[in-house]
Amino acid sequence: MTDRIVLIANPGSRQGVTRARLAERHLRDRGIDIAVRYTDAPGHGVDLAREAAEEGSRVVGAVGGDGTIGEVLSGLVDGPPDVAMGIIPAGTGNDTAKGLRLPVHDVRAAAEILASRPPRLLDLLDVNGRPSLGFAVIGFAADVGVSVNRWKSGPWRWASQILRSQTYGVVVAWHLLRGARPLACRMTGRAADGSDYRFDGDVLTILVGNQPGVGGVFLPCPAAVGDDGVFDVCFVTSTRPDGRPLSFAEKVRTLRGATRGEHIGMPWVEYFQSASPLHLEFTAAAPVLADGDLRAHSRTVALRVRPRALPVVC
């Protein structure tokens, strides 16, 4: 084990490169052995993180958003247990960074945390066997995430760079106006209080996470804590308790409430915590996003928590 810190950044992200260089300069001025490595393809961050860990680095930091964080943690999770993960926020929503109380606008402050704070063991969420530090989303929220990713890499990239986290709000409004298609879902698991949990019906969206926020705007899981050994499940059904479909106004009300965590308790919102595996089945393949990236289109999703599985400097 050395005192070296390795930062991993995506050269395709202008903000990621800028922030990696600022963090590198600050850490080098502190006398710290620091190296920056850049990815050259999707998934390359996994290999770079694994290599840095095997070389004995003390901290391997992700410079980017939730997607970069997801790659780095995948390279570290089954590696040497004394190598910690760090984060220099440089994403659109920075949900994981916000949930970990990291400074999302002050690069030097984030770098100073890497240099001086001890790591904290955090839970991971396994999504069909792949680890996630933040959220898994399905249905409406996943459709929004896919569109946001297209905005960030397509001809509307300039707009997302201006709007930053508000990109999610704009895309949510666009999808809501187009109409949110329900998913027929069967959900089985066990709540944290030990009771069996079963649901069989139509849902608009499902969000499962170890952090409270998603999209930099919404707080779907306000009670979520990163090291409590449970994951939080929030989903919105497509109908009211009397069986009538949710109106457009009720959907808007739910979204507005979710920006403040005030959607909990609405008659069409279900919320619970679980330390046991959760199984989801759909009648048609649904998009599944985790840590901001599309993982699969699948008719089945298996979720489980890995308690205190990764040391993170936060």
DRENRO-746350 format. One line per 8 residues: for each residue x negated, y, z of N, C-alpha, C, O, CB. Coordinates in pm, whole numbers. Each point is the difference from the previous one (the first is absolute). Glycine has a CB too. Example, Ala and Ser with C-alpha at 12.3 -4.5 7.8 and 13.67 -1.06 7.14 Angstrom:
// DRENRO-746350
-1319/-569/780/89/119/0/-90/120/0/-104/-2/66/293/-115/59 | -154/222/-197/-82/119/6/77/109/73/-51/111/17/-67/-174/-232
// end
This chain:
// DRENRO-746350
-84/-119/0/84/119/0/-88/125/0/-89/15/83/272/-140/39 | -155/215/-217/-71/128/-7/98/112/34/119/-23/15/-280/-68/-189 | 108/213/185/86/115/24/50/62/-129/57/109/3/-181/-67/207 | 105/-109/-320/39/57/-130/152/8/-13/73/-88/44/-283/-5/-146 | 254/202/40/140/17/-39/6/0/-152/-74/74/-65/129/58/277 | 31/-214/-268/20/-5/-145/140/52/-31/98/-46/58/-258/-152/-82 | 168/293/-67/127/54/-46/31/-55/-139/-88/-6/-85/55/215/223 | 158/-248/-159/41/-54/-129/109/90/-57/103/23/63/-160/-260/8
32/289/-192/92/96/-61/27/-37/-145/-77/-72/-63/-8/252/216 | 197/-131/-204/40/-22/-139/-46/120/-84/49/111/22/151/-252/50 | -291/122/-166/-49/113/-79/107/61/-91/-18/110/-50/-207/-215/58 | 336/33/-29/108/54/-80/83/102/75/84/68/-60/-79/-279/-62 | -26/223/252/72/97/83/-91/119/27/-100/-12/70/239/-171/36 | -103/300/-163/-83/118/20/-11/33/149/-109/32/48/178/55/-273 | 42/-96/297/-3/32/142/-82/-103/77/-69/34/95/293/76/-115 | -217/-239/-23/-77/-103/67/-149/23/-13/-74/-16/98/258/-142/-141
-229/196/-76/-142/26/-20/-44/121/81/-105/-3/66/119/-95/-297 | 65/205/227/-35/121/74/-10/-26/149/-93/45/66/204/91/-241 | -13/-209/227/0/-26/144/-109/-99/40/-56/11/109/301/34/-107 | -276/-140/-89/-110/-92/30/-131/76/10/-81/-27/89/202/-158/-207 | -144/280/28/-124/77/2/-7/91/122/-107/14/60/102/-21/-309 | 118/69/287/1/84/120/-28/-82/125/-79/41/85/242/113/-196 | -99/-272/121/-22/-86/115/-144/-49/4/-62/-5/106/302/-66/-112 | -294/35/-112/-139/-45/-6/-95/110/49/-91/-27/78/149/-124/-271
-36/274/149/-86/111/41/7/22/151/-103/20/65/135/86/-290 | 90/-109/280/16/23/144/-69/-110/80/-69/29/98/287/87/-140 | -201/-241/3/-59/-111/74/-152/-1/-13/-71/-30/97/281/-102/-132 | -261/165/-84/-144/5/-17/-61/112/86/-108/-17/56/133/-74/-290 | 45/206/243/-47/109/85/-2/-40/148/-75/56/79/166/108/-245 | -8/-262/200/2/-51/139/-109/-104/22/-14/-53/110/261/97/-99 | -325/-74/-115/-108/-98/13/45/-143/-14/-71/-91/42/-41/251/101 | 230/-181/-201/56/-135/-13/-38/-60/-134/1/69/-103/190/-7/254
-224/-190/-151/-30/-74/-122/132/-21/-75/86/-75/46/-287/-42/61 | 216/183/-220/129/1/-70/-21/-33/-146/-98/43/-61/188/128/222 | 1/-248/-219/-2/-32/-144/142/11/-53/96/-35/70/-298/-119/-43 | 216/201/-150/130/6/-67/-3/-92/-120/-93/5/-81/131/234/159 | 63/-322/-91/10/-91/-113/136/22/-69/102/18/66/-255/-189/48 | 149/169/-247/120/29/-78/52/-124/-69/-77/-82/-51/-4/315/18 | 213/-247/31/63/-113/-69/-1/26/-150/-3/114/-45/148/-162/246 | -142/-60/-278/6/17/-145/119/-72/-63/14/-3/-122/-261/23/122
334/-77/84/120/-68/-51/92/-29/118/-47/-6/113/-81/-97/-309 | 258/84/171/90/-39/110/-48/-129/65/-33/-96/-70/225/209/-47 | -194/-116/248/-45/-118/74/-148/0/33/-45/-80/82/225/-42/-192 | -257/211/46/-144/2/24/-32/42/143/-104/-38/55/68/91/-296 | 126/25/302/-22/43/138/-8/-117/96/-69/7/102/186/203/-155 | -46/-319/22/-5/-119/85/-142/-56/2/-55/-30/106/297/-23/-158 | -302/40/-66/-135/-55/-10/-103/94/66/-89/-46/71/154/-72/-284 | -52/248/189/-94/95/59/7/-2/152/-103/6/67/123/137/-272
102/-152/260/15/-4/146/-61/-128/57/-68/3/102/276/134/-120 | -184/-248/-49/-55/-128/48/-154/4/-3/-65/-47/93/272/-75/-177 | -263/177/-24/-147/9/-10/-57/89/110/-101/-34/61/117/-1/-310 | 48/149/274/-49/91/104/5/-66/137/-91/20/82/168/175/-218 | 28/-273/162/11/-69/128/-108/-107/14/-62/-13/106/308/56/-104 | -269/-118/-108/-101/-107/5/-141/58/15/-90/-68/50/238/-77/-191 | -168/270/96/-129/65/17/-22/51/142/-110/42/35/119/23/-274 | 98/-71/322/-14/39/139/33/144/31/-43/53/102/-128/-224/-90
248/237/-98/40/138/26/87/7/126/77/-92/28/-89/145/-274 | -2/55/320/80/17/122/145/36/-34/93/-51/62/-299/124/62 | 225/16/-222/133/45/-41/5/0/-153/-95/43/-66/122/100/276 | 83/-193/-264/26/10/-144/125/86/-15/109/-38/44/-216/-191/-95 | 91/344/-12/109/96/-7/66/4/-137/-68/-7/-102/-47/140/274 | 247/-121/-173/76/18/-124/25/149/-19/56/66/87/55/-295/-63 | -154/283/-138/26/139/-32/111/2/-104/-25/-23/-119/-216/94/170 | 362/-44/-8/112/-4/-93/131/-11/75/11/36/117/-157/-141/-288
247/53/101/131/-18/58/24/-144/41/-93/-77/21/176/264/-158 | 45/-221/148/35/-132/53/-49/-113/-91/-30/-108/50/228/212/59 | -206/-82/-241/-48/-104/-89/-146/-33/23/-39/-116/4/207/189/-169 | -250/32/180/-143/-21/27/-19/-66/136/-83/-89/16/24/289/-157 | 138/-155/240/-6/-61/133/32/-149/-10/-66/-82/64/133/302/42 | 35/-254/-186/38/-141/-14/-112/-84/-57/-19/-114/44/252/186/-74 | -307/-20/-68/-111/-76/-58/-112/-19/101/-53/-110/13/112/199/-239 | -95/17/297/-111/-9/95/33/-97/112/-84/-83/38/17/319/-93
188/-228/109/33/-91/111/4/-145/-48/-32/-91/76/164/274/34 | -92/-206/-236/0/-137/-52/-142/-57/-6/-19/-120/15/224/174/-148 | -304/35/111/-137/-46/-2/-61/-20/137/-103/-65/14/81/180/-227 | 87/-59/316/-56/-5/134/70/-99/93/-60/-49/96/-5/284/-128 | 191/-265/4/84/-65/101/-53/-138/43/14/-37/116/178/161/-212 | -250/-198/6/-51/-133/36/-153/-3/4/-60/-107/-6/264/5/-96 | -265/220/111/-145/9/3/-54/8/141/68/-41/94/-60/152/-314 | -131/-60/237/-60/12/133/90/80/94/44/108/-37/-272/-123/-66
256/-36/224/97/66/88/-48/131/61/81/76/53/4/-300/-4 | -215/252/-56/-50/122/62/-14/115/-100/-54/105/34/-65/-246/131 | 168/123/-288/-1/107/-99/136/69/2/104/-65/-19/-272/-59/-126 | 168/255/167/125/74/11/34/69/-132/-88/30/-81/46/5/326 | 169/-11/-263/47/76/-115/20/145/40/44/29/111/67/-233/-208 | -144/295/6/25/142/21/81/57/-115/15/-65/-104/-227/84/235 | 264/102/-113/84/62/-103/-35/148/-12/-1/73/99/187/-239/-54 | -215/208/-168/-5/142/-34/122/26/-89/-2/-38/-117/-258/53/133
367/46/36/124/13/-78/-20/81/-127/-58/108/3/187/-124/210 | -80/-38/-325/-8/71/-128/111/-48/-93/-18/-4/-121/-232/31/149 | 365/-63/30/109/-51/-80/111/101/-19/-16/118/32/-40/-343/49 | 170/178/-133/115/88/-22/83/14/127/26/112/44/-21/-181/-285 | 36/-45/300/79/7/122/-82/-16/126/35/54/105/152/-143/-235 | -298/13/122/-89/-25/115/77/-53/120/-25/41/114/-125/140/-196 | 242/-274/57/85/-51/108/-80/-70/110/20/26/118/162/-52/-283 | -273/-62/124/-77/-74/100/-85/95/82/-7/-14/123/4/-187/-272
-62/296/84/-83/97/71/83/81/99/-43/25/113/-110/-12/-311 | 271/29/157/86/77/90/45/-85/118/4/47/114/74/92/-307 | -44/-266/166/41/-88/108/-110/-23/101/27/-26/117/129/-82/-273 | -283/116/110/-114/-19/89/-52/131/57/-105/5/63/45/-207/-193 | 135/309/107/-32/134/54/-135/51/-52/-74/67/73/207/-122/133 | -163/23/-331/-123/50/-60/26/133/-69/110/21/-53/-193/-257/22 | -13/326/29/18/129/-69/2/-21/-150/-98/-50/-57/-16/170/247 | 222/-83/-256/14/-27/-143/-49/116/-87/-14/-16/-121/207/-131/174
-219/263/6/-44/115/-78/-142/46/35/-55/85/-69/292/-17/54 | -295/-123/121/-132/43/47/-98/-116/-17/-8/-89/85/113/253/81 | -181/-161/-275/-91/-111/-30/-108/-13/105/-34/-111/42/79/143/-285 | -100/80/288/-108/-5/99/50/-60/131/-72/-77/64/-35/276/-170 | 228/-164/146/56/-57/123/20/-150/-14/-27/-76/93/141/294/-44 | -67/-262/-166/18/-144/-23/-135/-72/1/-12/-109/54/220/157/-189 | -309/14/74/-134/-60/0/-58/-5/140/-69/-96/35/33/179/-268 | 63/18/313/-51/2/138/61/-113/82/-66/-56/87/34/305/-103
157/-281/-11/64/-113/67/-72/-130/-35/-23/-84/87/245/204/-91 | -259/-136/-124/-76/-119/-39/-132/-10/76/-44/-109/37/148/121/-264 | -165/103/249/-132/1/63/6/-23/151/-95/-54/57/20/208/-235 | 184/-114/243/-4/8/146/105/-82/74/-17/-26/120/-73/248/-155 | 196/-265/-30/106/-70/73/-21/-150/-1/-47/-55/-100/204/238/41 | -124/-251/168/-3/-147/0/119/-55/-78/104/64/-7/-223/-65/229 | 105/-118/-281/113/-57/-74/110/-50/93/-22/-26/118/-135/-39/-300 | 275/54/124/118/-50/72/55/-118/-79/17/9/-121/37/222/218
-25/-340/-30/54/-118/-68/146/22/-37/84/26/87/-245/-174/39 | 191/138/-255/135/25/-48/63/-127/-58/-69/-92/-44/5/329/-4 | 197/-240/50/74/-109/-61/-4/13/-152/-15/110/-54/165/-125/256 | -137/-98/-270/18/-2/-145/133/-66/-32/48/-85/75/-298/77/-113 | 309/48/-73/122/-60/-50/-37/-84/-122/-50/53/-99/194/139/185 | -119/-321/-79/-23/-88/-115/124/0/-88/111/-27/47/-270/-118/88 | 139/176/-262/109/3/-98/-29/-108/-103/-86/16/-86/129/234/122 | 30/-360/-27/-26/-117/-85/-147/-39/5/-60/-34/-102/248/101/-49
-246/-61/272/-137/-45/22/-106/105/-18/-117/-28/28/194/-187/-100 | -43/336/27/-99/106/-19/17/106/108/113/38/31/-118/-79/-280 | -106/89/307/10/91/114/34/143/-41/-35/45/-108/-128/-188/226 | 232/212/-27/34/141/-18/-12/68/135/34/-57/103/122/6/-298 | -203/175/193/-12/77/123/121/89/23/25/45/112/-271/-50/-137 | 320/31/-83/111/94/9/135/-63/-21/55/-63/91/-209/235/-168 | 210/-156/-44/138/-37/-29/12/-101/-113/-82/-3/-92/149/226/171 | 37/-306/-71/52/-74/-114/139/55/-28/82/13/92/-217/-225/-37
163/245/-180/130/56/-36/57/-77/-117/-73/-44/-88/5/271/172 | 201/-242/-84/71/-78/-100/127/76/-37/57/70/83/-151/-290/6 | 137/206/-214/123/65/-43/-22/144/-39/-97/32/-68/221/-184/216 | -33/240/-105/-3/141/-39/-134/64/31/-56/70/-84/301/-58/123 | -298/-34/82/-128/61/38/-114/-51/-87/-93/74/-30/176/-52/265 | -76/-150/-278/-103/-54/-89/11/61/-139/-101/29/-64/101/-243/195 | 124/233/-180/18/66/-129/-60/140/2/-63/43/-96/272/-178/56 | -189/207/151/-57/133/14/-153/-7/-2/-65/80/-68/266/-7/201
-257/-169/-61/-145/-14/5/-60/-30/-136/-106/54/-35/129/-133/268 | 42/-6/-311/-48/-31/-135/2/125/-86/-95/25/-74/180/-261/95 | 22/316/-11/9/123/-80/-106/101/43/-60/67/-85/305/-106/55 | -269/51/160/-102/94/48/-137/-40/-55/-77/87/-42/210/-44/251 | -164/-172/-208/-129/-46/-53/-13/32/-148/-109/32/-48/106/-215/219 | 115/173/-245/-4/36/-142/-24/151/-17/-74/42/-88/230/-234/35 | -93/271/138/-20/145/-4/-147/32/23/-57/86/-68/292/-47/151 | -296/-108/12/-138/34/37/-101/-39/-108/-111/54/-2/176/-85/240
-29/-61/-328/-96/-46/-100/43/31/-143/-77/-24/-94/13/-154/252 | 186/231/-177/50/24/-134/-1/147/-38/-73/79/60/213/-279/-34 | -60/238/-125/1/139/-49/49/101/103/-23/120/-15/60/-212/-211 | 32/44/331/48/91/106/-100/13/114/34/50/107/199/-111/-167 | -355/15/38/-100/3/106/-22/141/55/-19/18/121/-90/-215/-228 | 111/297/19/-21/138/45/107/41/100/-28/73/95/-79/-18/-316 | 232/-102/200/109/36/91/-20/-62/137/22/64/102/132/-45/-298 | -197/-146/198/-21/-66/129/-116/63/75/0/3/123/90/-216/-217
-191/265/21/-113/65/66/44/132/65/-54/39/103/-103/-145/-269 | 254/173/106/53/124/57/93/-29/116/-7/65/104/-12/46/-328 | 107/-208/205/103/-29/102/-55/-74/120/53/11/110/114/-16/-292 | -277/-75/160/-57/-80/106/108/-90/64/68/-74/-71/-241/255/113 | 189/-175/92/94/-92/66/144/26/-40/84/-89/11/-242/75/179 | 190/136/-238/136/30/-41/38/-75/-128/117/-3/-38/-139/228/144 | -77/-286/-172/30/-82/-117/102/-106/35/90/-29/-79/-320/69/-12 | 217/-99/210/93/-105/41/143/53/9/94/-67/-42/-280/-45/167
202/231/-69/134/57/11/63/25/-135/119/-26/-18/-188/130/230 | -9/-55/-308/51/26/-135/40/-131/-67/107/-9/-61/-253/213/43 | 61/-306/29/29/-129/-64/119/-68/68/82/-63/-67/-324/40/3 | 253/35/196/115/-55/71/129/62/-53/96/-72/-27/-236/35/232 | 142/170/-221/119/68/-51/36/-50/-140/117/-21/-31/-173/222/170 | -46/-219/-222/23/-47/-137/62/-140/0/95/-26/-73/-288/166/-7 | 138/-230/162/54/-136/6/140/-1/60/86/-78/-41/-319/-12/63 | 256/176/75/133/5/63/105/45/-99/111/-53/-2/-218/101/222
73/50/-303/95/49/-101/27/-107/-106/110/-8/-54/-191/243/94 | -20/-316/-69/18/-108/-97/84/-113/56/60/-78/-75/-279/136/-25 | 224/-67/233/74/-106/65/-91/-106/57/-92/-47/-68/280/90/-87 | -165/-81/280/-81/-101/68/71/-134/-10/110/-18/52/-206/191/108 | 31/-268/-229/64/-130/-19/-19/-88/124/-112/-10/51/75/26/-300 | 144/-78/299/-13/-87/117/-68/-132/-33/1/-46/-114/203/152/209 | -262/-166/8/-63/-132/-11/76/-97/89/25/29/117/-252/74/-166 | 262/-217/-5/59/-106/81/-113/-68/77/-92/-55/-61/285/19/-103
-186/40/296/-113/-43/83/45/-91/112/104/21/62/-222/191/-116 | 38/-315/79/16/-85/119/-127/14/82/-111/-22/-49/264/-142/-72 | -137/201/246/-112/28/89/11/-87/124/104/-3/65/-121/240/-151 | -91/-310/119/0/-83/120/-130/23/76/-107/10/-59/253/-182/-52 | -134/180/243/-117/20/85/41/1/145/106/-51/36/-219/180/-218 | 30/-72/264/27/8/143/-41/138/49/-112/44/-24/80/-294/54 | 122/316/40/-28/133/52/-96/-11/118/-22/-108/55/248/190/-130 | -283/34/113/-100/1/108/58/-45/133/-74/-45/87/-42/230/-206
249/-173/137/61/-44/125/25/-151/3/56/-51/97/49/275/-77 | -146/-295/-125/14/-145/-3/125/-50/-70/14/-120/-22/-141/117/229 | 218/92/-241/124/-42/-65/-22/-25/-149/-81/69/-64/213/62/234 | -61/-229/-225/-8/-26/-143/65/115/-76/101/56/43/-98/-305/-3 | -63/284/-152/56/108/-81/34/-55/-138/-83/-63/-66/-50/239/193 | 256/-151/-170/43/-43/-131/82/111/-66/82/65/64/-81/-307/11 | -26/260/-203/79/95/-78/22/-61/-138/-92/-58/-58/0/259/186 | 213/-186/-180/32/-51/-132/95/101/-65/118/4/33/-149/-248/38
-23/324/-163/83/102/-62/-82/86/-95/-112/-34/-36/259/35/237 | -87/110/-241/-65/90/-94/-71/112/73/55/59/93/118/-114/-265 | -296/84/131/-78/108/59/-44/95/-110/-11/-39/-117/-68/-111/306 | 53/276/-151/-56/97/-93/-151/0/8/-68/11/-102/274/129/123 | -259/-152/100/-145/1/16/-39/-66/131/78/-3/96/-93/213/-232 | -107/-263/139/-55/-62/120/-140/55/19/-80/4/-94/218/-216/64 | -169/255/153/-134/50/32/-48/-70/126/69/-1/102/-20/227/-209 | -168/-284/98/-58/-73/112/-140/56/24/-81/6/-93/217/-216/42
-165/252/175/-129/63/19/-55/-5/141/70/-29/97/-7/171/-280 | -193/-111/190/-69/18/128/-23/147/31/-50/33/107/-61/-254/-141 | 148/308/-59/-13/144/18/138/63/-14/89/-60/-60/-328/58/-30 | 259/123/143/134/59/-3/42/58/-133/119/-1/-32/-153/48/265 | -63/5/-315/38/78/-116/-38/-61/-132/-88/-86/-7/67/279/149 | 89/-147/-249/-30/-44/-135/25/118/-94/91/80/22/-29/-322/32 | -144/253/-158/17/106/-97/-43/136/49/20/99/-71/163/-229/-21 | -240/139/209/-40/128/53/117/88/37/-19/114/42/-184/-132/-177
326/-32/120/120/80/20/98/-68/95/64/66/82/-93/29/-311 | 40/-227/219/105/-74/71/-55/-76/121/-117/-40/2/241/19/-218 | -37/3/317/-33/-75/121/99/-116/16/84/4/90/-182/204/20 | 89/-309/-195/97/-109/7/-12/-85/126/99/-57/45/-101/54/-290 | -118/-6/302/-23/-85/118/-58/85/113/-117/-16/35/79/-188/-183 | 117/293/206/-54/96/98/-56/-63/126/-79/64/70/241/95/-158 | -123/-283/119/-49/-65/122/-125/-84/-24/-51/-62/94/284/59/-11 | -284/1/-206/-113/-87/-33/-128/49/65/-29/120/3/139/-178/-219
-187/-37/268/-131/26/62/-98/-99/-60/34/-117/-18/70/205/236 | -224/-43/-249/-95/-82/-76/-61/-117/73/-63/-85/-64/17/287/-56 | 61/-212/253/-66/-109/72/90/-63/106/-48/-46/103/-169/159/-143 | 349/-117/14/93/-55/100/37/-145/-27/80/-57/74/8/284/-43 | -146/-289/-136/24/-142/-26/132/-31/-68/35/-117/-14/-173/75/208 | 212/144/-237/126/-22/-72/1/89/-124/-73/99/-7/195/-158/221 | -40/22/-312/26/90/-112/144/48/9/87/-68/55/-258/-51/-201 | 195/237/92/133/61/3/68/-19/-135/-62/16/-105/-16/154/276
206/-204/-166/78/-24/-121/115/99/-5/78/11/94/-140/-257/-93 | 72/319/-112/111/93/-22/58/-30/-137/-73/-7/-99/-32/187/248 | 236/-197/-156/61/-14/-132/138/66/-3/69/11/101/-195/-225/-138 | 161/257/-83/126/70/-23/90/-90/-82/-36/-40/-111/-77/268/122 | 230/-259/43/95/-81/-75/68/85/-106/-3/123/7/39/-272/194 | 25/86/-298/63/74/-109/144/37/30/65/70/-78/-215/-187/-79 | 202/69/271/141/27/34/14/47/144/-87/-23/83/158/-149/-249 | 39/238/192/38/38/136/54/-124/73/27/-102/-64/25/341/-9
-36/-231/207/55/-115/72/137/-44/-48/36/-117/14/-166/193/180 | 210/18/-253/132/-37/-49/-4/-60/-140/104/-30/-59/-9/212/199 | -217/-200/-195/-14/-64/-129/-4/96/-118/-29/-43/-112/143/-147/210 | -86/316/-76/-5/96/-111/-145/33/-37/-84/10/89/305/86/-16 | -251/-80/-202/-137/37/-40/-39/135/59/85/88/17/-59/-221/-230 | -154/149/242/-47/129/48/21/106/-107/-25/-23/-118/-144/-91/265 | 216/229/-104/18/111/-93/-134/68/-27/-97/-22/73/333/55/9 | -240/49/-185/-121/75/-30/-37/88/119/-117/11/35/172/-13/-281
45/65/307/-25/88/115/-59/-78/117/-87/51/70/275/97/-143 | -141/-270/95/-53/-82/111/-144/-43/-28/-81/-8/92/313/-73/-42 | -264/53/-176/-139/-34/-35/-92/120/24/-109/-15/54/192/-151/-225 | -37/285/131/-79/121/22/-18/25/149/-108/36/46/192/60/-262 | 23/-114/292/-6/18/146/-101/-96/63/-74/38/91/314/37/-92 | -242/-199/-49/-96/-98/52/-143/42/-30/-86/-8/88/257/-173/-117 | -196/225/-93/-134/44/-37/-43/122/81/-114/6/47/152/-95/-277 | 51/185/247/-34/119/79/-29/-38/144/-92/53/62/234/89/-212
-63/-234/205/-24/-45/136/-133/-71/14/-67/10/103/312/-31/-71 | -284/-53/-138/-124/-76/4/-123/89/0/-107/-45/40/223/-139/-156 | -105/309/73/-115/91/6/-34/37/144/-110/46/29/171/44/-254 | 35/-111/317/-21/32/141/18/-123/90/-2/12/122/80/221/-168 | -62/-349/-14/24/-121/78/137/-5/62/22/-74/96/-262/67/-52 | 334/87/-98/134/8/59/102/-88/-71/120/9/26/-174/222/42 | 7/-318/-158/90/-92/-68/34/-120/85/100/-69/-24/-195/144/-192 | 12/-101/318/26/-113/88/132/22/74/23/107/57/-272/-149/-29
336/-58/-32/131/14/63/112/26/-99/117/-13/35/-232/97/165 | 80/-46/-323/105/13/-102/61/-137/-25/-73/-100/2/-44/298/-110 | 247/-207/84/67/-131/-7/-54/-93/-108/17/-121/10/183/234/75 | -262/-59/-187/-50/-81/-111/-152/-21/5/-59/-50/-95/248/135/-42 | -251/-46/248/-145/-17/17/-27/-104/107/51/11/112/-92/228/-183 | -38/-340/39/-39/-104/96/-146/23/38/-83/36/-85/251/-204/-12 | -199/147/226/-138/22/46/-30/-99/112/76/-12/96/-67/258/-159 | -121/-315/50/-42/-90/108/-150/-21/-10/-63/36/-99/289/-151/102
-283/57/103/-142/-33/4/-15/-151/12/85/-68/56/-140/292/49 | -57/-275/-158/-22/-144/3/-147/-32/13/-85/68/-57/290/-102/-81 | -235/-72/213/-136/-53/9/-9/-134/-73/-107/-61/-3/73/179/222 | 144/-163/-276/7/-130/-67/12/19/-150/36/109/-46/72/-211/250 | -137/-1/-282/13/12/-145/141/37/-42/99/-41/61/-281/-127/-86 | 189/247/-81/128/43/-57/3/-46/-145/-95/21/-75/111/181/231 | 95/-265/-195/13/-53/-136/114/70/-71/111/12/53/-202/-235/20 | 62/271/-196/100/69/-81/20/-77/-130/-96/-45/-62/32/269/163
189/-240/-140/32/-63/-127/96/91/-77/94/54/57/-128/-287/41 | 8/248/-227/83/85/-86/53/-84/-116/-62/-98/-40/-71/304/104 | 248/-166/-117/56/-74/-113/-71/33/-130/11/-75/-97/208/73/214 | -291/114/-120/-78/38/-117/-135/53/48/-11/47/113/221/7/-248 | -311/-61/50/-133/48/37/4/149/31/58/79/-74/-163/-255/-69 | 43/213/253/-2/139/45/-144/49/10/-89/-79/33/305/45/93 | -240/164/-154/-136/52/16/-37/6/148/80/40/84/-56/94/-297 | -147/-174/243/-51/2/138/-128/83/1/-98/-35/-66/199/-194/119
-99/339/21/-119/84/16/-55/-15/139/75/-15/97/13/178/-266 | -220/-160/181/-65/2/131/-120/92/-8/-77/-6/-97/155/-230/150 | -95/321/48/-105/101/0/2/82/-129/-105/36/-53/-34/-184/201 | 260/176/-197/15/88/-115/-19/-63/-135/21/66/-102/-95/106/250 | 34/-300/-154/-26/-66/-129/99/-112/-24/42/-69/93/-284/127/-74 | 279/-75/-145/90/-109/-37/-71/-133/18/-103/-25/-62/224/174/-102 | -66/-235/249/-60/-131/26/61/-108/-90/-70/-91/-46/26/162/282 | 176/-61/-260/63/-105/-78/144/39/-31/57/89/63/-205/-263/43
206/105/-204/145/-8/-17/37/-142/45/-41/-97/-63/51/270/-132 | 66/-183/302/19/-132/60/142/-18/51/66/97/39/-308/-101/24 | 287/-120/-64/131/-32/59/-13/-41/145/101/-10/70/-19/-60/-294 | -204/47/271/-22/-35/140/-117/82/54/-98/24/-69/187/-258/31 | -75/276/163/-105/76/68/-14/-56/140/99/-14/73/-53/224/-211 | -170/-243/177/-29/-48/135/-86/105/70/-103/43/-52/116/-288/-21 | 30/285/191/-69/103/77/-37/-54/138/79/-70/63/45/251/-188 | -244/-147/171/-38/-35/137/-102/100/50/-69/65/-79/113/-310/36
-52/258/174/-95/92/61/-124/-77/43/8/-113/47/179/263/30 | -304/-84/-94/-126/-55/50/-47/95/109/-60/103/-30/-3/-214/-195 | 91/78/350/-28/95/109/-148/32/15/-84/-90/0/285/4/117 | -231/215/-104/-134/49/30/-105/-71/-85/-97/-55/50/170/107/183 | -50/-48/-365/-82/-78/-93/-114/78/-64/-89/-60/-60/289/-75/17 | -199/269/55/-101/78/-70/-43/119/84/85/79/43/10/-151/-263 | -227/88/245/-46/120/72/-1/120/-96/-56/-6/-109/-87/-138/264 | 207/253/-113/11/120/-82/-42/121/84/43/16/114/144/-119/-252
-271/187/80/-42/122/69/109/105/-22/21/44/-113/-271/-97/82 | 317/92/135/113/91/-14/21/74/133/91/83/11/17/-234/-186
// end
